[in-house]
Amino acid sequence: MIKLYNNTLKYILLFFIGGYGYCGIEILFRGFSHISMLIAGGLSFVLIGLLNENFNHKMALVSQMVLSACIITAVEFLVGLVVNVWLGLKVWDYSNMPYNFMGQICLLYVNIWFFLSLASILLDDYLRYFLLGEEKPHYKIF
């Protein structure tokens, strides 16, 4: 029971760190954000951490970055379907961007998420190490 409680708190903490980080990035580049971005960012950060937690020593850092970019893109697409298509809030629209899909995701942002995912992977690892007392991170690049 204590381990379950600690894991729940750990994932809540990581969710909000990732969510606020995602909103912060959006505010820096767009000047504003939306509560749905907190949810998308938090969920993405937790999923990236779980990927890293389960395959850390077996997977190269670049491979983690590729999968992380795919995770973020998938979460952004699903949140976009709910927020923009289903609820009609029009938080973002990539329809004018090349190689977009339904105006919710586009190739440019997949590439941006690839590079930003490095910060997410490292932040997750070192938060877990310094704050949560988990294993010290080790990386292989390729």
PECORBEL-V438490 format. One record per residue. N is the residue number from 1. PSI is psi in whole degrees, 0 to 359 (999 if undefined). BURIAL is + if it has 16 or more other ideal C-beta (glycine too) atoms within 10 Angstrom, else -. Layout:
# PECORBEL-V438490
N/PSI/BURIAL, N/PSI/BURIAL
This chain:
# PECORBEL-V438490
1/320/-, 2/319/-, 3/317/-, 4/316/-, 5/315/-, 6/319/-, 7/321/-, 8/313/-, 9/320/-, 10/313/+, 11/329/-, 12/314/-, 13/311/-, 14/322/+, 15/312/+, 16/326/-, 17/313/+, 18/319/+, 19/314/+, 20/327/+, 21/315/+, 22/315/+, 23/320/+, 24/317/-, 25/316/+, 26/321/+, 27/321/-, 28/321/-, 29/329/-, 30/340/-, 31/354/-, 32/169/-, 33/187/+, 34/152/+, 35/330/-, 36/333/+, 37/329/+, 38/317/+, 39/313/+, 40/315/+, 41/317/+, 42/315/+, 43/317/+, 44/316/+, 45/317/+, 46/317/+, 47/320/+, 48/319/+, 49/320/+, 50/321/-, 51/312/+, 52/322/+, 53/323/-, 54/336/-, 55/18/-, 56/308/+, 57/344/-, 58/339/-, 59/136/+, 60/153/-, 61/319/+, 62/321/-, 63/321/-, 64/321/+, 65/319/+, 66/311/+, 67/324/+, 68/318/+, 69/322/+, 70/319/-, 71/311/+, 72/318/+, 73/318/+, 74/317/-, 75/316/+, 76/320/+, 77/313/-, 78/317/-, 79/321/+, 80/320/+, 81/318/-, 82/307/-, 83/314/+, 84/318/+, 85/304/-, 86/310/-, 87/344/-, 88/29/-, 89/342/-, 90/50/-, 91/322/+, 92/160/+, 93/113/-, 94/19/+, 95/330/-, 96/358/-, 97/146/-, 98/150/-, 99/44/-, 100/160/+, 101/112/-, 102/19/-, 103/5/+, 104/329/+, 105/158/+, 106/161/+, 107/323/-, 108/314/-, 109/333/+, 110/317/+, 111/320/-, 112/317/-, 113/327/+, 114/310/+, 115/321/-, 116/336/+, 117/334/+, 118/316/-, 119/321/-, 120/316/+, 121/312/+, 122/317/-, 123/314/+, 124/312/+, 125/313/+, 126/332/-, 127/315/+, 128/322/+, 129/308/-, 130/319/-, 131/325/-, 132/359/-, 133/24/-, 134/179/-, 135/144/-, 136/134/-, 137/145/+, 138/143/-, 139/147/-, 140/133/-, 141/311/-, 142/999/-
